[in-house]
Amino acid sequence: MCKYLNVQLNDTMAFGDADNDIEMLSVVKNGIAMKNAKCDLKTKSVTKFTNNEDGVARFLDDMIKNGELICMD
């Protein structure tokens, strides 16, 4: 997707919770594991919420509120 959109991996963020996400989380700038992720993934940044608790949306919402992520059109 990054190649298609001409976006550098260093400008990306990805979220995951299982073994099949390890490579994806390791190649992006910000790999974020969900609270319910397998232990292997929890060496990355971890959300306070599981994927069933809308963890990705809540993580991004917190980042926007804290001024750490800027929404752009």
N, CA, C, O and CB atoms as a CASP TS submission, in Angstrom:
PFRMAT TS
TARGET T0000
AUTHOR 0000-0000-0000
METHOD Language model
MODEL 1
PARENT N/A
ATOM      1  N   MET     1       0.822  -1.173   0.000  1.00  0.00           N
ATOM      2  CA  MET     1       0.000   0.000   0.000  1.00  0.00           C
ATOM      3  C   MET     1       0.878   1.253   0.000  1.00  0.00           C
ATOM      4  O   MET     1       0.601   2.216  -0.716  1.00  0.00           O
ATOM      5  CB  MET     1      -0.942  -0.011   1.200  1.00  0.00           C
ATOM      6  N   CYS     2       1.934   1.228   0.807  1.00  0.00           N
ATOM      7  CA  CYS     2       2.829   2.401   0.852  1.00  0.00           C
ATOM      8  C   CYS     2       3.447   2.671  -0.503  1.00  0.00           C
ATOM      9  O   CYS     2       3.534   3.820  -0.936  1.00  0.00           O
ATOM     10  CB  CYS     2       3.935   2.198   1.891  1.00  0.00           C
ATOM     11  N   LYS     3       3.872   1.626  -1.164  1.00  0.00           N
ATOM     12  CA  LYS     3       4.474   1.797  -2.484  1.00  0.00           C
ATOM     13  C   LYS     3       3.457   2.370  -3.461  1.00  0.00           C
ATOM     14  O   LYS     3       3.774   3.272  -4.237  1.00  0.00           O
ATOM     15  CB  LYS     3       5.022   0.459  -3.008  1.00  0.00           C
ATOM     16  N   TYR     4       2.248   1.851  -3.422  1.00  0.00           N
ATOM     17  CA  TYR     4       1.178   2.312  -4.301  1.00  0.00           C
ATOM     18  C   TYR     4       0.867   3.791  -4.064  1.00  0.00           C
ATOM     19  O   TYR     4       0.646   4.543  -5.013  1.00  0.00           O
ATOM     20  CB  TYR     4      -0.082   1.468  -4.089  1.00  0.00           C
ATOM     21  N   LEU     5       0.852   4.203  -2.790  1.00  0.00           N
ATOM     22  CA  LEU     5       0.534   5.588  -2.434  1.00  0.00           C
ATOM     23  C   LEU     5       1.761   6.491  -2.388  1.00  0.00           C
ATOM     24  O   LEU     5       1.654   7.686  -2.116  1.00  0.00           O
ATOM     25  CB  LEU     5      -0.159   5.624  -1.099  1.00  0.00           C
ATOM     26  N   ASN     6       2.930   5.908  -2.658  1.00  0.00           N
ATOM     27  CA  ASN     6       4.193   6.649  -2.626  1.00  0.00           C
ATOM     28  C   ASN     6       4.439   7.285  -1.248  1.00  0.00           C
ATOM     29  O   ASN     6       4.772   8.465  -1.137  1.00  0.00           O
ATOM     30  CB  ASN     6       4.193   7.736  -3.715  1.00  0.00           C
ATOM     31  N   VAL     7       4.263   6.461  -0.203  1.00  0.00           N
ATOM     32  CA  VAL     7       4.485   6.890   1.175  1.00  0.00           C
ATOM     33  C   VAL     7       5.663   6.088   1.722  1.00  0.00           C
ATOM     34  O   VAL     7       5.723   4.871   1.548  1.00  0.00           O
ATOM     35  CB  VAL     7       3.193   6.693   2.060  1.00  0.00           C
ATOM     36  N   GLN     8       6.588   6.760   2.374  1.00  0.00           N
ATOM     37  CA  GLN     8       7.750   6.097   2.958  1.00  0.00           C
ATOM     38  C   GLN     8       7.341   5.349   4.230  1.00  0.00           C
ATOM     39  O   GLN     8       6.509   5.837   4.995  1.00  0.00           O
ATOM     40  CB  GLN     8       8.868   7.124   3.268  1.00  0.00           C
ATOM     41  N   LEU     9       7.920   4.168   4.458  1.00  0.00           N
ATOM     42  CA  LEU     9       7.621   3.404   5.665  1.00  0.00           C
ATOM     43  C   LEU     9       7.964   4.192   6.923  1.00  0.00           C
ATOM     44  O   LEU     9       7.359   3.988   7.975  1.00  0.00           O
ATOM     45  CB  LEU     9       8.379   2.083   5.655  1.00  0.00           C
ATOM     46  N   ASN    10       8.932   5.089   6.813  1.00  0.00           N
ATOM     47  CA  ASN    10       9.327   5.896   7.960  1.00  0.00           C
ATOM     48  C   ASN    10       8.260   6.932   8.338  1.00  0.00           C
ATOM     49  O   ASN    10       8.372   7.597   9.368  1.00  0.00           O
ATOM     50  CB  ASN    10      10.643   6.595   7.668  1.00  0.00           C
ATOM     51  N   ASP    11       7.233   7.063   7.504  1.00  0.00           N
ATOM     52  CA  ASP    11       6.135   7.993   7.763  1.00  0.00           C
ATOM     53  C   ASP    11       4.844   7.266   8.125  1.00  0.00           C
ATOM     54  O   ASP    11       3.758   7.836   8.025  1.00  0.00           O
ATOM     55  CB  ASP    11       5.903   8.878   6.550  1.00  0.00           C
ATOM     56  N   THR    12       4.964   6.013   8.544  1.00  0.00           N
ATOM     57  CA  THR    12       3.763   5.203   8.763  1.00  0.00           C
ATOM     58  C   THR    12       3.651   4.675  10.186  1.00  0.00           C
ATOM     59  O   THR    12       4.595   4.721  10.974  1.00  0.00           O
ATOM     60  CB  THR    12       3.746   4.046   7.802  1.00  0.00           C
ATOM     61  N   MET    13       2.466   4.176  10.478  1.00  0.00           N
ATOM     62  CA  MET    13       2.129   3.562  11.752  1.00  0.00           C
ATOM     63  C   MET    13       1.289   2.334  11.423  1.00  0.00           C
ATOM     64  O   MET    13       0.481   2.362  10.494  1.00  0.00           O
ATOM     65  CB  MET    13       1.361   4.566  12.713  1.00  0.00           C
ATOM     66  N   ALA    14       1.476   1.256  12.180  1.00  0.00           N
ATOM     67  CA  ALA    14       0.675   0.052  11.966  1.00  0.00           C
ATOM     68  C   ALA    14       0.293  -0.535  13.317  1.00  0.00           C
ATOM     69  O   ALA    14       0.992  -0.344  14.313  1.00  0.00           O
ATOM     70  CB  ALA    14       1.448  -0.992  11.108  1.00  0.00           C
ATOM     71  N   PHE    15      -0.812  -1.243  13.335  1.00  0.00           N
ATOM     72  CA  PHE    15      -1.319  -1.860  14.550  1.00  0.00           C
ATOM     73  C   PHE    15      -1.483  -3.351  14.323  1.00  0.00           C
ATOM     74  O   PHE    15      -1.818  -3.776  13.217  1.00  0.00           O
ATOM     75  CB  PHE    15      -2.656  -1.222  14.981  1.00  0.00           C
ATOM     76  N   GLY    16      -1.249  -4.157  15.361  1.00  0.00           N
ATOM     77  CA  GLY    16      -1.403  -5.593  15.220  1.00  0.00           C
ATOM     78  C   GLY    16      -1.587  -6.277  16.559  1.00  0.00           C
ATOM     79  O   GLY    16      -1.408  -5.677  17.620  1.00  0.00           O
ATOM     80  N   ASP    17      -1.954  -7.570  16.482  1.00  0.00           N
ATOM     81  CA  ASP    17      -2.163  -8.332  17.708  1.00  0.00           C
ATOM     82  C   ASP    17      -1.760  -9.802  17.598  1.00  0.00           C
ATOM     83  O   ASP    17      -1.956 -10.563  18.546  1.00  0.00           O
ATOM     84  CB  ASP    17      -3.597  -8.244  18.106  1.00  0.00           C
ATOM     85  N   ALA    18      -1.201 -10.212  16.462  1.00  0.00           N
ATOM     86  CA  ALA    18      -0.893 -11.632  16.277  1.00  0.00           C
ATOM     87  C   ALA    18       0.450 -11.817  15.573  1.00  0.00           C
ATOM     88  O   ALA    18       1.051 -10.862  15.080  1.00  0.00           O
ATOM     89  CB  ALA    18      -2.007 -12.319  15.475  1.00  0.00           C
ATOM     90  N   ASP    19       0.906 -13.078  15.539  1.00  0.00           N
ATOM     91  CA  ASP    19       2.202 -13.403  14.940  1.00  0.00           C
ATOM     92  C   ASP    19       2.331 -12.907  13.498  1.00  0.00           C
ATOM     93  O   ASP    19       3.415 -12.506  13.075  1.00  0.00           O
ATOM     94  CB  ASP    19       2.421 -14.900  14.980  1.00  0.00           C
ATOM     95  N   ASN    20       1.238 -12.933  12.750  1.00  0.00           N
ATOM     96  CA  ASN    20       1.321 -12.511  11.351  1.00  0.00           C
ATOM     97  C   ASN    20       1.552 -11.001  11.216  1.00  0.00           C
ATOM     98  O   ASN    20       1.758 -10.511  10.106  1.00  0.00           O
ATOM     99  CB  ASN    20       0.045 -12.906  10.612  1.00  0.00           C
ATOM    100  N   ASP    21       1.519 -10.268  12.317  1.00  0.00           N
ATOM    101  CA  ASP    21       1.740  -8.827  12.287  1.00  0.00           C
ATOM    102  C   ASP    21       3.178  -8.435  12.627  1.00  0.00           C
ATOM    103  O   ASP    21       3.539  -7.266  12.496  1.00  0.00           O
ATOM    104  CB  ASP    21       0.796  -8.150  13.244  1.00  0.00           C
ATOM    105  N   ILE    22       3.999  -9.383  13.059  1.00  0.00           N
ATOM    106  CA  ILE    22       5.355  -9.082  13.517  1.00  0.00           C
ATOM    107  C   ILE    22       6.159  -8.335  12.458  1.00  0.00           C
ATOM    108  O   ILE    22       6.740  -7.291  12.754  1.00  0.00           O
ATOM    109  CB  ILE    22       6.075 -10.367  13.900  1.00  0.00           C
ATOM    110  N   GLU    23       6.203  -8.843  11.242  1.00  0.00           N
ATOM    111  CA  GLU    23       6.985  -8.193  10.189  1.00  0.00           C
ATOM    112  C   GLU    23       6.456  -6.803   9.880  1.00  0.00           C
ATOM    113  O   GLU    23       7.232  -5.859   9.732  1.00  0.00           O
ATOM    114  CB  GLU    23       6.979  -9.042   8.923  1.00  0.00           C
ATOM    115  N   MET    24       5.152  -6.673   9.783  1.00  0.00           N
ATOM    116  CA  MET    24       4.555  -5.370   9.477  1.00  0.00           C
ATOM    117  C   MET    24       4.928  -4.346  10.555  1.00  0.00           C
ATOM    118  O   MET    24       5.304  -3.218  10.233  1.00  0.00           O
ATOM    119  CB  MET    24       3.014  -5.492   9.360  1.00  0.00           C
ATOM    120  N   LEU    25       4.827  -4.728  11.814  1.00  0.00           N
ATOM    121  CA  LEU    25       5.128  -3.800  12.897  1.00  0.00           C
ATOM    122  C   LEU    25       6.613  -3.467  12.978  1.00  0.00           C
ATOM    123  O   LEU    25       6.991  -2.417  13.496  1.00  0.00           O
ATOM    124  CB  LEU    25       4.662  -4.376  14.213  1.00  0.00           C
ATOM    125  N   SER    26       7.443  -4.355  12.471  1.00  0.00           N
ATOM    126  CA  SER    26       8.884  -4.115  12.558  1.00  0.00           C
ATOM    127  C   SER    26       9.419  -3.233  11.435  1.00  0.00           C
ATOM    128  O   SER    26      10.518  -2.692  11.559  1.00  0.00           O
ATOM    129  CB  SER    26       9.615  -5.426  12.549  1.00  0.00           C
ATOM    130  N   VAL    27       8.678  -3.075  10.353  1.00  0.00           N
ATOM    131  CA  VAL    27       9.182  -2.273   9.229  1.00  0.00           C
ATOM    132  C   VAL    27       8.655  -0.840   9.207  1.00  0.00           C
ATOM    133  O   VAL    27       9.215   0.011   8.516  1.00  0.00           O
ATOM    134  CB  VAL    27       8.825  -2.944   7.934  1.00  0.00           C
ATOM    135  N   VAL    28       7.595  -0.564   9.948  1.00  0.00           N
ATOM    136  CA  VAL    28       7.063   0.804   9.981  1.00  0.00           C
ATOM    137  C   VAL    28       7.752   1.609  11.073  1.00  0.00           C
ATOM    138  O   VAL    28       8.396   1.050  11.961  1.00  0.00           O
ATOM    139  CB  VAL    28       5.535   0.793  10.208  1.00  0.00           C
ATOM    140  N   LYS    29       7.609   2.916  10.999  1.00  0.00           N
ATOM    141  CA  LYS    29       8.226   3.765  12.020  1.00  0.00           C
ATOM    142  C   LYS    29       7.614   3.510  13.394  1.00  0.00           C
ATOM    143  O   LYS    29       8.336   3.406  14.386  1.00  0.00           O
ATOM    144  CB  LYS    29       8.075   5.242  11.646  1.00  0.00           C
ATOM    145  N   ASN    30       6.299   3.410  13.454  1.00  0.00           N
ATOM    146  CA  ASN    30       5.603   3.212  14.723  1.00  0.00           C
ATOM    147  C   ASN    30       4.749   1.952  14.665  1.00  0.00           C
ATOM    148  O   ASN    30       3.638   1.974  14.135  1.00  0.00           O
ATOM    149  CB  ASN    30       4.731   4.435  15.062  1.00  0.00           C
ATOM    150  N   GLY    31       5.263   0.864  15.205  1.00  0.00           N
ATOM    151  CA  GLY    31       4.514  -0.383  15.295  1.00  0.00           C
ATOM    152  C   GLY    31       3.856  -0.458  16.656  1.00  0.00           C
ATOM    153  O   GLY    31       4.537  -0.454  17.681  1.00  0.00           O
ATOM    154  N   ILE    32       2.534  -0.527  16.672  1.00  0.00           N
ATOM    155  CA  ILE    32       1.770  -0.506  17.905  1.00  0.00           C
ATOM    156  C   ILE    32       1.056  -1.840  18.089  1.00  0.00           C
ATOM    157  O   ILE    32       0.307  -2.279  17.216  1.00  0.00           O
ATOM    158  CB  ILE    32       0.762   0.658  17.904  1.00  0.00           C
ATOM    159  N   ALA    33       1.293  -2.483  19.236  1.00  0.00           N
ATOM    160  CA  ALA    33       0.609  -3.737  19.556  1.00  0.00           C
ATOM    161  C   ALA    33      -0.637  -3.437  20.373  1.00  0.00           C
ATOM    162  O   ALA    33      -0.648  -2.518  21.192  1.00  0.00           O
ATOM    163  CB  ALA    33       1.546  -4.705  20.328  1.00  0.00           C
ATOM    164  N   MET    34      -1.669  -4.204  20.148  1.00  0.00           N
ATOM    165  CA  MET    34      -2.889  -4.059  20.927  1.00  0.00           C
ATOM    166  C   MET    34      -2.677  -4.661  22.312  1.00  0.00           C
ATOM    167  O   MET    34      -1.796  -5.503  22.490  1.00  0.00           O
ATOM    168  CB  MET    34      -4.086  -4.732  20.210  1.00  0.00           C
ATOM    169  N   LYS    35      -3.470  -4.243  23.293  1.00  0.00           N
ATOM    170  CA  LYS    35      -3.340  -4.745  24.666  1.00  0.00           C
ATOM    171  C   LYS    35      -3.462  -6.267  24.714  1.00  0.00           C
ATOM    172  O   LYS    35      -2.800  -6.913  25.526  1.00  0.00           O
ATOM    173  CB  LYS    35      -4.402  -4.106  25.571  1.00  0.00           C
ATOM    174  N   ASN    36      -4.296  -6.841  23.860  1.00  0.00           N
ATOM    175  CA  ASN    36      -4.508  -8.281  23.856  1.00  0.00           C
ATOM    176  C   ASN    36      -3.565  -9.015  22.900  1.00  0.00           C
ATOM    177  O   ASN    36      -3.808 -10.174  22.564  1.00  0.00           O
ATOM    178  CB  ASN    36      -5.939  -8.583  23.489  1.00  0.00           C
ATOM    179  N   ALA    37      -2.499  -8.358  22.462  1.00  0.00           N
ATOM    180  CA  ALA    37      -1.557  -8.969  21.514  1.00  0.00           C
ATOM    181  C   ALA    37      -0.785 -10.108  22.164  1.00  0.00           C
ATOM    182  O   ALA    37      -0.668 -10.190  23.387  1.00  0.00           O
ATOM    183  CB  ALA    37      -0.579  -7.917  20.974  1.00  0.00           C
ATOM    184  N   LYS    38      -0.268 -10.974  21.319  1.00  0.00           N
ATOM    185  CA  LYS    38       0.591 -12.055  21.798  1.00  0.00           C
ATOM    186  C   LYS    38       1.871 -11.442  22.373  1.00  0.00           C
ATOM    187  O   LYS    38       2.276 -10.349  21.978  1.00  0.00           O
ATOM    188  CB  LYS    38       0.921 -13.070  20.646  1.00  0.00           C
ATOM    189  N   CYS    39       2.486 -12.139  23.288  1.00  0.00           N
ATOM    190  CA  CYS    39       3.671 -11.623  23.991  1.00  0.00           C
ATOM    191  C   CYS    39       4.783 -11.174  23.052  1.00  0.00           C
ATOM    192  O   CYS    39       5.461 -10.190  23.346  1.00  0.00           O
ATOM    193  CB  CYS    39       4.209 -12.677  24.923  1.00  0.00           C
ATOM    194  N   ASP    40       4.992 -11.859  21.937  1.00  0.00           N
ATOM    195  CA  ASP    40       6.052 -11.500  20.995  1.00  0.00           C
ATOM    196  C   ASP    40       5.893 -10.078  20.464  1.00  0.00           C
ATOM    197  O   ASP    40       6.885  -9.419  20.153  1.00  0.00           O
ATOM    198  CB  ASP    40       6.070 -12.479  19.836  1.00  0.00           C
ATOM    199  N   LEU    41       4.683  -9.612  20.360  1.00  0.00           N
ATOM    200  CA  LEU    41       4.432  -8.272  19.829  1.00  0.00           C
ATOM    201  C   LEU    41       4.542  -7.190  20.885  1.00  0.00           C
ATOM    202  O   LEU    41       4.718  -6.018  20.552  1.00  0.00           O
ATOM    203  CB  LEU    41       3.071  -8.215  19.199  1.00  0.00           C
ATOM    204  N   LYS    42       4.441  -7.558  22.136  1.00  0.00           N
ATOM    205  CA  LYS    42       4.387  -6.554  23.194  1.00  0.00           C
ATOM    206  C   LYS    42       5.732  -5.901  23.485  1.00  0.00           C
ATOM    207  O   LYS    42       5.836  -5.096  24.411  1.00  0.00           O
ATOM    208  CB  LYS    42       3.861  -7.176  24.444  1.00  0.00           C
ATOM    209  N   THR    43       6.763  -6.231  22.714  1.00  0.00           N
ATOM    210  CA  THR    43       8.015  -5.506  22.840  1.00  0.00           C
ATOM    211  C   THR    43       7.906  -4.159  22.129  1.00  0.00           C
ATOM    212  O   THR    43       8.745  -3.280  22.325  1.00  0.00           O
ATOM    213  CB  THR    43       9.185  -6.333  22.268  1.00  0.00           C
ATOM    214  N   LYS    44       6.886  -4.001  21.316  1.00  0.00           N
ATOM    215  CA  LYS    44       6.589  -2.737  20.632  1.00  0.00           C
ATOM    216  C   LYS    44       5.770  -1.868  21.578  1.00  0.00           C
ATOM    217  O   LYS    44       5.471  -2.282  22.699  1.00  0.00           O
ATOM    218  CB  LYS    44       5.820  -2.979  19.280  1.00  0.00           C
ATOM    219  N   SER    45       5.409  -0.680  21.140  1.00  0.00           N
ATOM    220  CA  SER    45       4.479   0.139  21.915  1.00  0.00           C
ATOM    221  C   SER    45       3.164  -0.619  22.028  1.00  0.00           C
ATOM    222  O   SER    45       2.765  -1.319  21.098  1.00  0.00           O
ATOM    223  CB  SER    45       4.265   1.546  21.256  1.00  0.00           C
ATOM    224  N   VAL    46       2.500  -0.483  23.154  1.00  0.00           N
ATOM    225  CA  VAL    46       1.266  -1.225  23.394  1.00  0.00           C
ATOM    226  C   VAL    46       0.150  -0.248  23.772  1.00  0.00           C
ATOM    227  O   VAL    46       0.358   0.671  24.565  1.00  0.00           O
ATOM    228  CB  VAL    46       1.468  -2.292  24.510  1.00  0.00           C
ATOM    229  N   THR    47      -1.035  -0.461  23.193  1.00  0.00           N
ATOM    230  CA  THR    47      -2.184   0.381  23.530  1.00  0.00           C
ATOM    231  C   THR    47      -2.728  -0.012  24.894  1.00  0.00           C
ATOM    232  O   THR    47      -2.411  -1.079  25.420  1.00  0.00           O
ATOM    233  CB  THR    47      -3.290   0.265  22.454  1.00  0.00           C
ATOM    234  N   LYS    48      -3.551   0.865  25.462  1.00  0.00           N
ATOM    235  CA  LYS    48      -4.222   0.564  26.722  1.00  0.00           C
ATOM    236  C   LYS    48      -5.476  -0.268  26.488  1.00  0.00           C
ATOM    237  O   LYS    48      -6.116  -0.712  27.442  1.00  0.00           O
ATOM    238  CB  LYS    48      -4.578   1.857  27.460  1.00  0.00           C
ATOM    239  N   PHE    49      -5.832  -0.484  25.214  1.00  0.00           N
ATOM    240  CA  PHE    49      -7.092  -1.129  24.881  1.00  0.00           C
ATOM    241  C   PHE    49      -6.878  -2.310  23.934  1.00  0.00           C
ATOM    242  O   PHE    49      -5.890  -2.363  23.201  1.00  0.00           O
ATOM    243  CB  PHE    49      -8.050  -0.121  24.257  1.00  0.00           C
ATOM    244  N   THR    50      -7.808  -3.245  23.962  1.00  0.00           N
ATOM    245  CA  THR    50      -7.768  -4.379  23.042  1.00  0.00           C
ATOM    246  C   THR    50      -8.409  -3.968  21.720  1.00  0.00           C
ATOM    247  O   THR    50      -8.999  -2.895  21.602  1.00  0.00           O
ATOM    248  CB  THR    50      -8.493  -5.619  23.649  1.00  0.00           C
ATOM    249  N   ASN    51      -8.279  -4.842  20.735  1.00  0.00           N
ATOM    250  CA  ASN    51      -8.935  -4.567  19.457  1.00  0.00           C
ATOM    251  C   ASN    51     -10.454  -4.595  19.612  1.00  0.00           C
ATOM    252  O   ASN    51     -11.155  -3.927  18.853  1.00  0.00           O
ATOM    253  CB  ASN    51      -8.490  -5.588  18.392  1.00  0.00           C
ATOM    254  N   ASN    52     -10.973  -5.341  20.565  1.00  0.00           N
ATOM    255  CA  ASN    52     -12.420  -5.382  20.804  1.00  0.00           C
ATOM    256  C   ASN    52     -12.925  -4.133  21.528  1.00  0.00           C
ATOM    257  O   ASN    52     -14.133  -3.909  21.605  1.00  0.00           O
ATOM    258  CB  ASN    52     -12.777  -6.620  21.614  1.00  0.00           C
ATOM    259  N   GLU    53     -12.019  -3.327  22.053  1.00  0.00           N
ATOM    260  CA  GLU    53     -12.378  -2.085  22.732  1.00  0.00           C
ATOM    261  C   GLU    53     -12.069  -0.867  21.856  1.00  0.00           C
ATOM    262  O   GLU    53     -11.878   0.239  22.361  1.00  0.00           O
ATOM    263  CB  GLU    53     -11.632  -1.976  24.069  1.00  0.00           C
ATOM    264  N   ASP    54     -12.024  -1.084  20.541  1.00  0.00           N
ATOM    265  CA  ASP    54     -11.710  -0.005  19.594  1.00  0.00           C
ATOM    266  C   ASP    54     -10.338   0.598  19.868  1.00  0.00           C
ATOM    267  O   ASP    54     -10.158   1.814  19.804  1.00  0.00           O
ATOM    268  CB  ASP    54     -12.777   1.090  19.660  1.00  0.00           C
ATOM    269  N   GLY    55      -9.374  -0.267  20.174  1.00  0.00           N
ATOM    270  CA  GLY    55      -8.039   0.159  20.560  1.00  0.00           C
ATOM    271  C   GLY    55      -7.337   1.070  19.576  1.00  0.00           C
ATOM    272  O   GLY    55      -6.687   2.029  19.991  1.00  0.00           O
ATOM    273  N   VAL    56      -7.445   0.805  18.302  1.00  0.00           N
ATOM    274  CA  VAL    56      -6.776   1.642  17.303  1.00  0.00           C
ATOM    275  C   VAL    56      -7.383   3.043  17.316  1.00  0.00           C
ATOM    276  O   VAL    56      -6.658   4.036  17.375  1.00  0.00           O
ATOM    277  CB  VAL    56      -6.888   1.010  15.887  1.00  0.00           C
ATOM    278  N   ALA    57      -8.691   3.124  17.260  1.00  0.00           N
ATOM    279  CA  ALA    57      -9.364   4.435  17.238  1.00  0.00           C
ATOM    280  C   ALA    57      -9.072   5.214  18.515  1.00  0.00           C
ATOM    281  O   ALA    57      -8.830   6.420  18.463  1.00  0.00           O
ATOM    282  CB  ALA    57     -10.890   4.261  17.064  1.00  0.00           C
ATOM    283  N   ARG    58      -9.092   4.538  19.657  1.00  0.00           N
ATOM    284  CA  ARG    58      -8.852   5.227  20.928  1.00  0.00           C
ATOM    285  C   ARG    58      -7.401   5.679  21.040  1.00  0.00           C
ATOM    286  O   ARG    58      -7.126   6.750  21.582  1.00  0.00           O
ATOM    287  CB  ARG    58      -9.210   4.315  22.108  1.00  0.00           C
ATOM    288  N   PHE    59      -6.477   4.879  20.537  1.00  0.00           N
ATOM    289  CA  PHE    59      -5.066   5.259  20.533  1.00  0.00           C
ATOM    290  C   PHE    59      -4.863   6.511  19.689  1.00  0.00           C
ATOM    291  O   PHE    59      -4.225   7.466  20.132  1.00  0.00           O
ATOM    292  CB  PHE    59      -4.190   4.104  20.003  1.00  0.00           C
ATOM    293  N   LEU    60      -5.403   6.505  18.479  1.00  0.00           N
ATOM    294  CA  LEU    60      -5.269   7.662  17.585  1.00  0.00           C
ATOM    295  C   LEU    60      -5.963   8.892  18.157  1.00  0.00           C
ATOM    296  O   LEU    60      -5.444  10.002  18.042  1.00  0.00           O
ATOM    297  CB  LEU    60      -5.845   7.338  16.203  1.00  0.00           C
ATOM    298  N   ASP    61      -7.120   8.708  18.767  1.00  0.00           N
ATOM    299  CA  ASP    61      -7.831   9.814  19.387  1.00  0.00           C
ATOM    300  C   ASP    61      -6.994  10.446  20.501  1.00  0.00           C
ATOM    301  O   ASP    61      -6.914  11.670  20.603  1.00  0.00           O
ATOM    302  CB  ASP    61      -9.177   9.336  19.938  1.00  0.00           C
ATOM    303  N   ASP    62      -6.373   9.611  21.331  1.00  0.00           N
ATOM    304  CA  ASP    62      -5.496  10.120  22.397  1.00  0.00           C
ATOM    305  C   ASP    62      -4.319  10.891  21.818  1.00  0.00           C
ATOM    306  O   ASP    62      -3.945  11.940  22.342  1.00  0.00           O
ATOM    307  CB  ASP    62      -4.984   8.963  23.271  1.00  0.00           C
ATOM    308  N   MET    63      -3.731  10.376  20.738  1.00  0.00           N
ATOM    309  CA  MET    63      -2.600  11.059  20.115  1.00  0.00           C
ATOM    310  C   MET    63      -3.008  12.419  19.565  1.00  0.00           C
ATOM    311  O   MET    63      -2.267  13.393  19.699  1.00  0.00           O
ATOM    312  CB  MET    63      -2.011  10.200  19.000  1.00  0.00           C
ATOM    313  N   ILE    64      -4.173  12.488  18.951  1.00  0.00           N
ATOM    314  CA  ILE    64      -4.662  13.762  18.405  1.00  0.00           C
ATOM    315  C   ILE    64      -4.916  14.746  19.537  1.00  0.00           C
ATOM    316  O   ILE    64      -4.522  15.910  19.451  1.00  0.00           O
ATOM    317  CB  ILE    64      -5.957  13.549  17.575  1.00  0.00           C
ATOM    318  N   LYS    65      -5.571  14.285  20.600  1.00  0.00           N
ATOM    319  CA  LYS    65      -5.868  15.158  21.745  1.00  0.00           C
ATOM    320  C   LYS    65      -4.593  15.672  22.410  1.00  0.00           C
ATOM    321  O   LYS    65      -4.567  16.796  22.911  1.00  0.00           O
ATOM    322  CB  LYS    65      -6.720  14.410  22.772  1.00  0.00           C
ATOM    323  N   ASN    66      -3.540  14.859  22.419  1.00  0.00           N
ATOM    324  CA  ASN    66      -2.270  15.247  23.042  1.00  0.00           C
ATOM    325  C   ASN    66      -1.368  16.024  22.092  1.00  0.00           C
ATOM    326  O   ASN    66      -0.249  16.386  22.454  1.00  0.00           O
ATOM    327  CB  ASN    66      -1.540  14.017  23.538  1.00  0.00           C
ATOM    328  N   GLY    67      -1.854  16.284  20.874  1.00  0.00           N
ATOM    329  CA  GLY    67      -1.065  17.040  19.900  1.00  0.00           C
ATOM    330  C   GLY    67       0.080  16.247  19.297  1.00  0.00           C
ATOM    331  O   GLY    67       0.968  16.827  18.673  1.00  0.00           O
ATOM    332  N   GLU    68       0.078  14.925  19.471  1.00  0.00           N
ATOM    333  CA  GLU    68       1.146  14.085  18.933  1.00  0.00           C
ATOM    334  C   GLU    68       0.868  13.651  17.504  1.00  0.00           C
ATOM    335  O   GLU    68       1.766  13.167  16.815  1.00  0.00           O
ATOM    336  CB  GLU    68       1.338  12.865  19.806  1.00  0.00           C
ATOM    337  N   LEU    69      -0.355  13.819  17.059  1.00  0.00           N
ATOM    338  CA  LEU    69      -0.732  13.419  15.704  1.00  0.00           C
ATOM    339  C   LEU    69      -1.634  14.511  15.150  1.00  0.00           C
ATOM    340  O   LEU    69      -2.607  14.906  15.791  1.00  0.00           O
ATOM    341  CB  LEU    69      -1.450  12.013  15.685  1.00  0.00           C
ATOM    342  N   ILE    70      -1.317  14.985  13.988  1.00  0.00           N
ATOM    343  CA  ILE    70      -2.079  16.064  13.372  1.00  0.00           C
ATOM    344  C   ILE    70      -2.890  15.487  12.224  1.00  0.00           C
ATOM    345  O   ILE    70      -2.340  14.825  11.343  1.00  0.00           O
ATOM    346  CB  ILE    70      -1.144  17.207  12.877  1.00  0.00           C
ATOM    347  N   CYS    71      -4.178  15.731  12.230  1.00  0.00           N
ATOM    348  CA  CYS    71      -5.046  15.285  11.136  1.00  0.00           C
ATOM    349  C   CYS    71      -4.882  16.236   9.965  1.00  0.00           C
ATOM    350  O   CYS    71      -4.912  17.456  10.125  1.00  0.00           O
ATOM    351  CB  CYS    71      -6.537  15.215  11.585  1.00  0.00           C
ATOM    352  N   MET    72      -4.711  15.667   8.804  1.00  0.00           N
ATOM    353  CA  MET    72      -4.562  16.476   7.596  1.00  0.00           C
ATOM    354  C   MET    72      -5.587  16.036   6.584  1.00  0.00           C
ATOM    355  O   MET    72      -5.977  14.869   6.553  1.00  0.00           O
ATOM    356  CB  MET    72      -3.135  16.364   7.012  1.00  0.00           C
ATOM    357  N   ASP    73      -6.028  16.964   5.753  1.00  0.00           N
ATOM    358  CA  ASP    73      -6.990  16.633   4.704  1.00  0.00           C
ATOM    359  C   ASP    73      -6.315  15.893   3.588  1.00  0.00           C
ATOM    360  O   ASP    73      -6.964  15.527   2.608  1.00  0.00           O
ATOM    361  CB  ASP    73      -7.664  17.885   4.167  1.00  0.00           C
TER
END
